[in-house]
Amino acid sequence: MNTNTSSHDFKNRSYGLKELAVLYFPNIAPASASTRLKKWITTTPALMDALARTNYRLTARILTPRQVQLITDEFGEP
């Protein structure tokens, strides 16, 4: 359940990694947000395994809706 009280409604769709990262970390630079989101992903083995089954690579710049769903299932909606 999303307890975020922000005014936007999160939509599950394809996102650029940086675009999604900025939603999770709106108060830091986009490049830093991307680095931080990648760190979250790489330090969560079950998520990495699930993403690997979707052909996710750490160098990916675009996330599919399925990959976004796996990330938001793990970390909650931004």
C-alpha beads as a LAMMPS data file, in Angstrom:
LAMMPS data file: protein, C-alpha beads

78 atoms
77 bonds

1 atom types
1 bond types

-500.0 500.0 xlo xhi
-500.0 500.0 ylo yhi
-500.0 500.0 zlo zhi

Masses

1 110.0

Atoms # bond

1 1 1 0.000 0.000 0.000
2 1 1 1.303 3.424 -0.919
3 1 1 1.306 5.771 2.042
4 1 1 2.875 8.566 0.020
5 1 1 0.794 11.722 0.325
6 1 1 2.234 13.492 -2.705
7 1 1 -0.116 14.976 -5.253
8 1 1 0.934 12.739 -8.150
9 1 1 -0.454 9.333 -8.997
10 1 1 2.286 6.878 -9.876
11 1 1 1.706 5.061 -13.168
12 1 1 3.362 1.766 -13.975
13 1 1 4.867 2.237 -17.438
14 1 1 8.298 2.264 -19.036
15 1 1 10.611 4.715 -17.268
16 1 1 14.115 5.878 -17.843
17 1 1 16.229 4.764 -14.890
18 1 1 17.080 8.370 -14.089
19 1 1 13.421 9.378 -14.385
20 1 1 12.350 6.706 -11.883
21 1 1 15.282 7.472 -9.586
22 1 1 14.301 11.142 -9.407
23 1 1 10.823 10.087 -8.259
24 1 1 12.404 8.146 -5.384
25 1 1 14.988 10.828 -4.586
26 1 1 13.522 14.188 -5.639
27 1 1 15.854 16.296 -3.510
28 1 1 19.166 15.207 -4.998
29 1 1 20.747 15.598 -8.441
30 1 1 19.406 13.183 -11.073
31 1 1 22.785 11.487 -11.562
32 1 1 23.090 10.934 -7.809
33 1 1 19.520 9.653 -7.679
34 1 1 20.342 7.102 -10.393
35 1 1 23.412 5.955 -8.501
36 1 1 21.431 5.581 -5.293
37 1 1 18.598 3.624 -6.945
38 1 1 21.120 1.302 -8.617
39 1 1 22.737 0.767 -5.198
40 1 1 19.354 -0.149 -3.709
41 1 1 18.774 -2.593 -6.558
42 1 1 22.215 -4.211 -6.442
43 1 1 22.095 -4.686 -2.660
44 1 1 18.750 -6.516 -2.844
45 1 1 19.614 -10.005 -4.127
46 1 1 16.024 -11.231 -4.580
47 1 1 15.214 -8.152 -6.651
48 1 1 18.365 -8.593 -8.747
49 1 1 17.364 -12.214 -9.418
50 1 1 13.828 -11.210 -10.418
51 1 1 15.117 -8.408 -12.638
52 1 1 17.648 -10.745 -14.269
53 1 1 14.727 -12.929 -15.383
54 1 1 13.422 -9.879 -17.305
55 1 1 16.791 -9.422 -19.078
56 1 1 17.619 -6.404 -16.897
57 1 1 21.228 -5.261 -17.021
58 1 1 22.909 -2.741 -14.725
59 1 1 23.694 -0.654 -17.774
60 1 1 20.010 -0.409 -18.738
61 1 1 18.775 3.119 -19.243
62 1 1 15.146 2.172 -19.880
63 1 1 13.072 0.027 -17.520
64 1 1 10.124 -1.977 -18.801
65 1 1 6.786 -1.840 -16.984
66 1 1 7.518 -5.316 -15.551
67 1 1 10.883 -4.151 -14.204
68 1 1 9.283 -1.039 -12.723
69 1 1 6.654 -3.258 -11.070
70 1 1 9.343 -5.452 -9.504
71 1 1 11.163 -2.382 -8.177
72 1 1 8.012 -0.800 -6.746
73 1 1 6.939 -4.133 -5.241
74 1 1 10.262 -4.208 -3.387
75 1 1 10.645 -0.549 -2.398
76 1 1 7.100 0.789 -2.587
77 1 1 5.891 3.403 -5.019
78 1 1 7.970 6.558 -5.118

Bonds

1 1 1 2
2 1 2 3
3 1 3 4
4 1 4 5
5 1 5 6
6 1 6 7
7 1 7 8
8 1 8 9
9 1 9 10
10 1 10 11
11 1 11 12
12 1 12 13
13 1 13 14
14 1 14 15
15 1 15 16
16 1 16 17
17 1 17 18
18 1 18 19
19 1 19 20
20 1 20 21
21 1 21 22
22 1 22 23
23 1 23 24
24 1 24 25
25 1 25 26
26 1 26 27
27 1 27 28
28 1 28 29
29 1 29 30
30 1 30 31
31 1 31 32
32 1 32 33
33 1 33 34
34 1 34 35
35 1 35 36
36 1 36 37
37 1 37 38
38 1 38 39
39 1 39 40
40 1 40 41
41 1 41 42
42 1 42 43
43 1 43 44
44 1 44 45
45 1 45 46
46 1 46 47
47 1 47 48
48 1 48 49
49 1 49 50
50 1 50 51
51 1 51 52
52 1 52 53
53 1 53 54
54 1 54 55
55 1 55 56
56 1 56 57
57 1 57 58
58 1 58 59
59 1 59 60
60 1 60 61
61 1 61 62
62 1 62 63
63 1 63 64
64 1 64 65
65 1 65 66
66 1 66 67
67 1 67 68
68 1 68 69
69 1 69 70
70 1 70 71
71 1 71 72
72 1 72 73
73 1 73 74
74 1 74 75
75 1 75 76
76 1 76 77
77 1 77 78
